[in-house]
């Protein structure tokens, strides 16, 4: 029985090595979108989104992306962190790092590991420590929520700026196209003695 558990855990650790943790994904990104976007780095074996039970539904998502090999996983991390990699046209660049065993909710029990649980009475010295840890966790969650809100606001502002630039460039190209169509450019070229080259 022990050898079976050890073999299962070793197999799980191999899976962890070829898995990439990806975050800062748009809430609109689906499994198929992520597979399509990241298939350029290798064979994507599976995608598992990690739910966030603290924040609202429009927050950036994170996922565990299992590649075919550890080499491919390292390539994904290297390329995504070297270049600003966008998914679904969002202004937020995706971030990637190696997955860790604790990120998997279906991970097998580590052989030899034992967990002891006990209720703490309010008179127990550890009760106050537990209480402080609870308040610290709540404070950390509140701070993370504020930072996340600021990040989303910056990204929304960047998204609006990008849209405005895109529209302005499109108008410029339309104007140039109209100038060429109505022969204005040819007339100006003759006036200023400029020759056009075809092609």
Secondary structure, DSSP 8 states (H G I E B T S, - for coil): -HHHHHHHHHHHHHHHHTEEEEEEE-TT--HHHHHHHHGGGS-EEEEEEE--SSS-TTS-EEEEEEESSHHHHHHHHHHHHHTT--STT-SS--EEEE--GGG-TT----TT---------TTSHHHHHHHHHHHHHHHHHHHHHHHHHHHHHHHHHHHHHHHHHHHHHHHHHHHHHHHHHTTHHHHHHHHTT------
